[in-house]
Amino acid sequence: MAQATRIKSIGHLTHDVLQIVLEKPAGLTLYPGQAVDVAINKPGWEEGWRSFTPVSLEDDAELELNIKVYADRKGVTNELQTLKNGDELLIGDAYGDIQYKGEGIFIAGGAGITPFLAILKHLNKNKKLANNKLIFANKTKGDIIKEAYFNTLLGKNFINVLSDESIDGYAHGFVTPDIIKNQIEEGHQYFYLCAPPPMMTAVEKGLASLGVKEENIVKEGF
Ligand SMILES: Cc1cc2nc3c(=O)[nH]c(=O)nc-3n(C[C@H](O)[C@H](O)[C@H](O)COP(=O)(O)OP(=O)(O)OC[C@H]3O[C@@H](n4cnc5c(N)ncnc54)[C@H](O)[C@@H]3O)c2cc1C
């Protein structure tokens, strides 16, 4: 059942990604990588349910959402920008297809990072980060969500790919089969994929060309 939950803080993580910290809804149980239904508790918006993936962990005192705003669509994410501390969101039950199965390579596009942020945080907390790697695709460096955090967490296992900017130390272009292949090491059994639809299609094709079996791909489209 949906619960009205107060916003404790709201601000920008990047130019178009909001960080919203909420009071923890009572009784919400979720495993890392699961999403929840979210609506704005304001007249005219209570039925506008959208999916977002908490990046906080179940044991954390607060619920954190990282949300990319699509201002041009004039939908829920655009409206979220008008909210302030003390306003409320409605939070529904947890669900989702992404869940950690074992060591591998996480491949995210833009806001598709959120389930992986929760999973990698959880693995780190339990000292099970192992040799997991993250390939993170964005348009520009300014679009990278929590870059400093991932650098500290993963070091050389954090690979950035920028489509619209050429910078030393960052791959340029899209996530190609070659970029993925160069990162595969012994023990990498799973490929985790979360991105907007065009990137999902391209990377799934790329993984198939590398001989990765469907059952070794864990995915969710944004
Ligand atoms: C399981 C799951 C988890 C997710 N977790 C997160 C997360 O943690 N963080 C995050 O940022 N996102 C996440 N997403 C994506 C997020 O749910 C959508 O970005 C969000 O619903 C967009 O809502 P919106 O109301 O702003 O726009 P929409 O509902 O996408 O669009 C509003 C209206 O704009 C129009 N429109 C739709 N698409 C387009 C388009 N491409 N171009 C122009 N107009 C269009 C349509 O008229 C539509 O009704 C997740 C998605 C899923 C499925």
The ligand as an SDF file (V2000), in Angstrom:
LIG
                    3D

 53 58  0  0  0  0  0  0  0  0999 V2000
   11.9850   -0.3380  -12.9350 C   0  0  0  0  0  0  0  0  0  0  0  0
   12.3790    1.0740  -13.2850 C   0  0  0  0  0  0  0  0  0  0  0  0
   13.1590    1.8160  -12.4100 C   0  0  0  0  0  0  0  0  0  0  0  0
   13.5110    3.1400  -12.7000 C   0  0  0  0  0  0  0  0  0  0  0  0
   14.3130    3.8280  -11.8300 N   0  0  0  0  0  0  0  0  0  0  0  0
   14.6880    5.1010  -12.1410 C   0  0  0  0  0  0  0  0  0  0  0  0
   15.5440    5.8580  -11.2780 C   0  0  0  0  0  0  0  0  0  0  0  0
   15.9410    5.3990  -10.2000 O   0  0  0  0  0  0  0  0  0  0  0  0
   15.8830    7.1110  -11.6560 N   0  0  0  0  0  0  0  0  0  0  0  0
   15.4550    7.6700  -12.8400 C   0  0  0  0  0  0  0  0  0  0  0  0
   15.8160    8.8080  -13.1370 O   0  0  0  0  0  0  0  0  0  0  0  0
   14.6440    6.9850  -13.6720 N   0  0  0  0  0  0  0  0  0  0  0  0
   14.2370    5.7310  -13.3480 C   0  0  0  0  0  0  0  0  0  0  0  0
   13.4030    5.0480  -14.1950 N   0  0  0  0  0  0  0  0  0  0  0  0
   12.8590    5.7640  -15.3680 C   0  0  0  0  0  0  0  0  0  0  0  0
   11.6870    6.6250  -14.9280 C   0  0  0  0  0  0  0  0  0  0  0  0
   10.6280    5.7920  -14.4520 O   0  0  0  0  0  0  0  0  0  0  0  0
   11.1820    7.5280  -16.0780 C   0  0  0  0  0  0  0  0  0  0  0  0
   12.1970    8.3320  -16.5110 O   0  0  0  0  0  0  0  0  0  0  0  0
   10.0780    8.4070  -15.5960 C   0  0  0  0  0  0  0  0  0  0  0  0
    8.9370    7.6110  -15.4640 O   0  0  0  0  0  0  0  0  0  0  0  0
    9.7770    9.5440  -16.5570 C   0  0  0  0  0  0  0  0  0  0  0  0
    8.6060   10.1700  -16.0660 O   0  0  0  0  0  0  0  0  0  0  0  0
    8.0330   11.4990  -16.6820 P   0  0  0  0  0  0  0  0  0  0  0  0
    6.6350   11.6310  -16.1500 O   0  0  0  0  0  0  0  0  0  0  0  0
    8.9370   12.6500  -16.4530 O   0  0  0  0  0  0  0  0  0  0  0  0
    8.0060   11.2660  -18.2130 O   0  0  0  0  0  0  0  0  0  0  0  0
    7.2070   10.1600  -19.0470 P   0  0  0  0  0  0  0  0  0  0  0  0
    6.1570    9.4810  -18.2580 O   0  0  0  0  0  0  0  0  0  0  0  0
    8.2280    9.2890  -19.7110 O   0  0  0  0  0  0  0  0  0  0  0  0
    6.5630   11.0650  -20.1340 O   0  0  0  0  0  0  0  0  0  0  0  0
    5.5050   12.0270  -19.8920 C   0  0  0  0  0  0  0  0  0  0  0  0
    4.8570   12.3130  -21.2150 C   0  0  0  0  0  0  0  0  0  0  0  0
    5.8270   12.8340  -22.1410 O   0  0  0  0  0  0  0  0  0  0  0  0
    5.6670   12.2500  -23.4260 C   0  0  0  0  0  0  0  0  0  0  0  0
    6.8990   11.4950  -23.7570 N   0  0  0  0  0  0  0  0  0  0  0  0
    7.2460   10.2430  -23.3550 C   0  0  0  0  0  0  0  0  0  0  0  0
    8.4240    9.8650  -23.8500 N   0  0  0  0  0  0  0  0  0  0  0  0
    8.8630   10.8930  -24.5800 C   0  0  0  0  0  0  0  0  0  0  0  0
   10.0340   11.1060  -25.3720 C   0  0  0  0  0  0  0  0  0  0  0  0
   11.0040   10.1720  -25.4870 N   0  0  0  0  0  0  0  0  0  0  0  0
   10.1450   12.2960  -25.9880 N   0  0  0  0  0  0  0  0  0  0  0  0
    9.1880   13.2280  -25.8940 C   0  0  0  0  0  0  0  0  0  0  0  0
    8.0570   13.0720  -25.1870 N   0  0  0  0  0  0  0  0  0  0  0  0
    7.8920   11.9330  -24.5550 C   0  0  0  0  0  0  0  0  0  0  0  0
    4.4350   11.4010  -23.3350 C   0  0  0  0  0  0  0  0  0  0  0  0
    3.3440   12.1770  -23.7530 O   0  0  0  0  0  0  0  0  0  0  0  0
    4.3080   11.0760  -21.8810 C   0  0  0  0  0  0  0  0  0  0  0  0
    3.0230   10.7960  -21.4280 O   0  0  0  0  0  0  0  0  0  0  0  0
   13.0410    3.7350  -13.9130 C   0  0  0  0  0  0  0  0  0  0  0  0
   12.2440    2.9920  -14.7990 C   0  0  0  0  0  0  0  0  0  0  0  0
   11.9320    1.6850  -14.4910 C   0  0  0  0  0  0  0  0  0  0  0  0
   11.0750    0.9090  -15.4690 C   0  0  0  0  0  0  0  0  0  0  0  0
  1  2  1  0
  2  3  1  0
  2 52  2  0
  3  4  2  0
  4  5  1  0
  4 50  1  0
  5  6  2  0
  6  7  1  0
  6 13  1  0
  7  8  2  0
  7  9  1  0
  9 10  1  0
 10 11  2  0
 10 12  1  0
 12 13  2  0
 13 14  1  0
 14 15  1  0
 14 50  1  0
 15 16  1  0
 16 17  1  0
 16 18  1  0
 18 19  1  0
 18 20  1  0
 20 21  1  0
 20 22  1  0
 22 23  1  0
 23 24  1  0
 24 25  2  0
 24 26  1  0
 24 27  1  0
 27 28  1  0
 28 29  2  0
 28 30  1  0
 28 31  1  0
 31 32  1  0
 32 33  1  0
 33 34  1  0
 33 48  1  0
 34 35  1  0
 35 36  1  0
 35 46  1  0
 36 37  1  0
 36 45  1  0
 37 38  2  0
 38 39  1  0
 39 40  1  0
 39 45  2  0
 40 41  1  0
 40 42  2  0
 42 43  1  0
 43 44  2  0
 44 45  1  0
 46 47  1  0
 46 48  1  0
 48 49  1  0
 50 51  2  0
 51 52  1  0
 52 53  1  0
M  END
$$$$
